[in-house]
Amino acid sequence: NIYVRCLLALKSKIPAEQDYALHHLVKISMERGDKYRFESFPGLAEALIEKMLEVSSLFYDVEWEVSYLDNNRILPILNGLDGTADIIRRIAQLPRKDVDDNIMTAEFSDRLLQINEAALTFRNMVMLEENVQYVSELHPLRDFLSIALNLPQLECVVELKHYVLDIAEQLTKYLRLDVDDPLYLSLIAQLQTRDRGAILTSLRAISRI
């Protein structure tokens, strides 16, 4: 069926297949978000997170990999079991790519569109309480939120950051965050921006912790 077809297409890593999957996932999550549950499609949440993590490679010389073994001390490895406590420091060490907001290649635009569609799908799905409970224990999601909120201050990532803040707003009521937690620090940092929408959503997310 269309649901399984989209899941397998997303996992395939084939750009044309992922285009198909993300186009339909956005539509499904908008039209049937009240019934579309992550638990019914094992691996869908993880596949969307993996796709969203690709955003870093657009701006930095890195390709994140989630590991569930004790080898997360290596820079591009994210700790899938407990979260990556030093993720902000790791981001600061990454070699930065020269990205011009006004001139983007077709490949860059296509990849960013896919990532935005994955984030929009995820954002739509966590509006359902069962879904946000399901993903609240996925530490790679928390790492992604921290990574996305620490992307360069460019116009091309504003849309993604708003989806990320919407996800965080739904998620934080299920989280215990210490004052040095990367996600907490990333949300606090949004209060220094000039984006009123980002500030208000960040405040709501923080107040729900």
N, C-alpha and C positions, 0 to 999 in steps of 0.2 A: 504493500500500500504506500501511499504518498509519504507517510510519516517515516517508515523504515527506509524508503528510497532516499529521502533527504538526509537521514542520519548516515547512511552508507556513503552517499555522495560527499558529504562534509568530511568524512574520515578518509576519503580516497586521496586527498592532496592534489587532485587534478583540478586546475583552475576553472575549467569550463563546468566540471561537475559541481564544484563548490559554488560557482555563480548560480547554478540551478538550485542547489540546496538552500542557500542563504536567501534568495529571492522568495522561495516558497515558505521558508521558516519565518521570515518577517511577516508575511501575509497570514500564516496560520496563527502565529502568536498574537496578532492583532484581532483576528476574527474569532478564534477559538481559545483565547488565553484563559478563559474560565474553566476549560476542560483539559488543556494540554499540560500534562504533568511529567516532570523529569523522571520520576520513578518508573514510569511506564516505558521509558526508552533509555535503558542503562547505557551510559557512555555519551549521551547527548550533551550534558552539562560540561563534562570534561573536554569534549571535542570543541565546543564553543569557546571555552577558556583557552584551549591551545591555539585556536584561531586568533583570539583577541591578543594573546601574548606576542603574536607576530608584529604588533605595532612597534615594538622596540627596534626591530631590525630596519625599520624605515628611517630611524633617526640616529641609531647607534650601531656600531660594529659588533653585534651580538645576536645570537639566536638562543633564547632561553629553552632549557629542557627541564622538565619536572622529573625528579627522582624520588623514589620511595625507599632508597637505600641510604646508608650513612656516608654519602660522598658529596654532600651539598656544600662543602667548603670551596669547591672549585667555582670560579666566577660565574659561568653561564648555567650552573645547576641550581634549580629551586628546590627547596625542601618540601616535598609533597606531604610529609607526615606531620610536621609541626609548624610549617611556615618558615620563611627566610627572615630571621630577625634583623639582619644587616642589609636588607635589600636597598635601602636608600643610599647607604655608603657604596654599595656595589654599582648602583646607577651612576653615582658621581665619578666613578673610576672608568666608566666606559668611554671609548673613543667616539667622539661626536662626528656625525656626517654633516656635510654642508648642504642643508635643505633650504631652498628659497621658497617662501610662501607664495610668491607671485608666479613662479615658473616651476611646474611639476610635470614630470614625464607621464606618459600614458600608463606605464607600468605602476608607477607610484600611486597615481590616482585610482587605478583599478584595485590595487591591494588595500588602499585605505578605505575604499568603498566596501570591500568585503568585510574588513574589520569593523567598520561602523554598522554594517548589517548584522554581524554576529552580536555586537554589543546591544543593538536595538532589540534583537530577538531575546537576548538574555534579560534585558531590562523589562520587556513586556511580560516575560514568564515569571519573574520574581514578584510581580504584582499579585500573584496568587500565593496565599499564605503557605500552602503545602509545598510549593516550589522553593520559597525562600528558606523554609525550615530545612529542606533537603540540601540546599547548597551552603547553608551556614557553617557546615563542618568541613567544607572543602578549602583547605589552606592555600592551594594555588590560586583560588579566586581572590583571596585577600592580598596575595602577592601581586596579582594583576592590577587590582584597584590601586595599590601603592605605586606600581610602575606607571600606570596611566596618569595618575594625578601629579606625577613628577616629570612628565614629558615636557619638552621645550615649550616656551610660551609663544606658540604660533597659532595663527587663525585656523589653519587646517585641522587642528586637533580639538577645537572648541566643542564641536558636536559630540565627539567621543567622550570628552570630559563630562559633559552634561549627562550622557547616558550612564557613565560610571558613578557620578554623584547620586543619580536616581537609584542605582543598584545599592550603593552604600547606605542610602537612607532607609531602604527596606531591610537591609542586612544587620545594621548595627544593634538593633534591639535584641538580637540573639547572641551578641558578642560581649565578652569581657576583655576590655582593652586597657593595658597599663599605659602610664603616661609616656613611656618610651616606645610604645608599639608603633611600627612604621605606618599603619593605616591611620591611627589617631594623629600622628604628627603630620601626615599628608593632608588630612581633613582640616587641621588647624591652620596649615599653610594657605589653604584656599581663602581664608578670611582676609588675607593681605592682597587679594586680587581686586580688580576694578569691575569684575563681572558680578552684577547684583544677583543674578540668578544663581551663580555658583556659590556666592556667600550665603544666601538664604537656604539653599539645599544642604550645604555643609553644616550650617547651624542646626538644621533639623536632624541630620544624621548624627551629629555630636550629642544632641540632647536626648537621643533615643538609646544611647549606649547604656 
